[in-house]
Amino acid sequence: MNPLNPTRFLADLHVHSKHSRATSGQCDLDGLATWAARKGVAVVGTGDFTHPGWFRELHERLEPAEPGLHKIRQNASPVSRSMS
């Protein structure tokens, strides 16, 4: 996604996590990544980052990908799909 060479891609910039009301317990990083890939979505933006459990998961499981973007660490262990 070089600004000098724009590329078309699909993005969903407002996805709630499993910590938000009335959302699936599968709205964790693995679930969001799986469904994004299945639908051809290349960039996912998530809210709820002020929730302590979600912030912890984001901090532990993501790494910088390029300026302003993160990706799931290759060696990141999956977390429980239960509600926290």
C-alpha positions in Angstrom: 0.0 0.0 0.0 2.5 2.6 -1.2 0.9 6.1 -1.4 2.9 6.7 -4.6 1.5 3.6 -6.2 -2.0 3.2 -4.9 -3.5 -0.2 -4.9 -7.2 -1.2 -4.6 -8.1 -3.3 -1.7 -11.1 -4.1 0.5 -11.1 -2.8 4.1 -13.4 -2.9 7.1 -12.4 -0.1 9.4 -14.9 -0.5 12.2 -15.2 -4.1 13.5 -16.1 -4.7 17.1 -14.4 -7.3 19.2 -15.9 -10.1 21.4 -15.7 -7.6 24.2 -18.4 -5.4 22.8 -22.1 -5.9 23.5 -24.1 -8.2 21.2 -21.1 -9.5 19.3 -20.0 -13.1 18.8 -17.4 -14.7 21.1 -15.6 -15.5 17.8 -14.8 -11.9 17.2 -11.2 -12.4 18.4 -8.1 -11.9 16.2 -8.3 -15.4 14.8 -11.9 -15.1 13.9 -11.7 -11.7 12.4 -8.6 -12.7 10.4 -10.3 -15.9 9.1 -13.5 -14.1 8.0 -11.6 -11.2 6.5 -9.5 -13.6 4.4 -12.6 -15.5 3.4 -14.3 -12.3 2.2 -11.2 -10.8 0.5 -10.8 -8.1 3.1 -7.1 -7.0 3.3 -7.3 -4.4 6.1 -9.4 -4.7 9.3 -9.7 -1.9 11.8 -11.1 -2.7 15.3 -12.7 -0.7 18.0 -12.9 -1.6 21.7 -9.1 -1.1 22.1 -9.8 0.6 25.5 -11.2 -2.7 26.9 -8.4 -4.1 29.0 -8.8 -7.7 27.7 -8.9 -6.7 24.1 -6.0 -4.2 24.5 -4.0 -7.0 26.1 -4.7 -9.4 23.3 -3.8 -6.8 20.7 -0.6 -6.0 22.5 0.4 -9.6 22.9 -0.6 -11.0 19.5 0.1 -8.2 17.0 3.4 -6.9 15.6 4.1 -3.9 13.2 3.5 -4.8 9.5 4.2 -1.4 8.0 3.7 2.2 9.1 0.3 2.4 10.8 -0.6 -1.2 10.3 -0.2 -4.4 12.4 -0.4 -8.1 11.7 -0.8 -11.2 13.8 2.5 -12.5 15.0 3.5 -15.8 13.4 4.4 -17.4 16.7 1.4 -15.9 18.6 -0.6 -18.6 20.4 -4.3 -18.6 19.9 -6.4 -17.4 22.8 -9.6 -19.0 24.2 -12.7 -18.2 22.3 -14.7 -17.8 25.5 -16.0 -14.4 26.5 -13.6 -12.6 28.9 
